[in-house]
Amino acid sequence: MEIVVPDLGDVHEIKLIRWLADASGLVNAGAPLAELEADKAVFVVEAPSAGRVRPSVGPGASVRAGQSLGQLEAC
């Protein structure tokens, strides 16, 4: 399952601040995965389901709504 940047409304610049889940770590559904910053506000991306985190974007990267941050592989 893909981990995507949520639609944050009329926001043009979004930055991945950090991953909250360890790379290759197991998480439960609803667990916080990453922090995004947009318009000086911080948003948390949660796991849509349980699985193993496989990030494809690193901290500091500029991202956009709908963009993939990585994969959540079923265990």
C-alpha positions, 0 to 999 in steps of 0.5 A, spaced: 500 500 500 502 506 498 503 512 503 501 518 500 501 526 502 494 528 504 491 533 500 492 539 505 487 544 501 490 550 498 497 549 500 503 549 495 509 548 498 510 541 503 516 539 506 517 532 509 520 534 516 522 527 518 519 519 519 516 517 525 517 510 524 523 506 523 525 504 516 523 497 515 519 497 522 513 494 523 507 499 524 499 498 526 494 502 522 493 509 525 500 509 527 504 516 526 509 515 520 511 522 518 511 529 519 510 534 514 510 542 514 506 546 510 505 554 511 508 553 518 504 548 520 506 541 522 501 535 519 502 527 521 501 522 516 498 516 519 499 509 517 492 507 513 493 499 515 498 495 519 505 493 515 512 494 514 514 501 512 519 502 506 520 510 505 522 512 498 523 520 500 528 522 505 527 528 510 527 535 507 524 533 501 519 538 498 513 534 496 506 535 493 499 532 495 498 525 492 505 524 491 508 517 494 512 517 500 513 510 500 510 503 501 507 500 507 508 492 505 503 487 509 506 482 513 
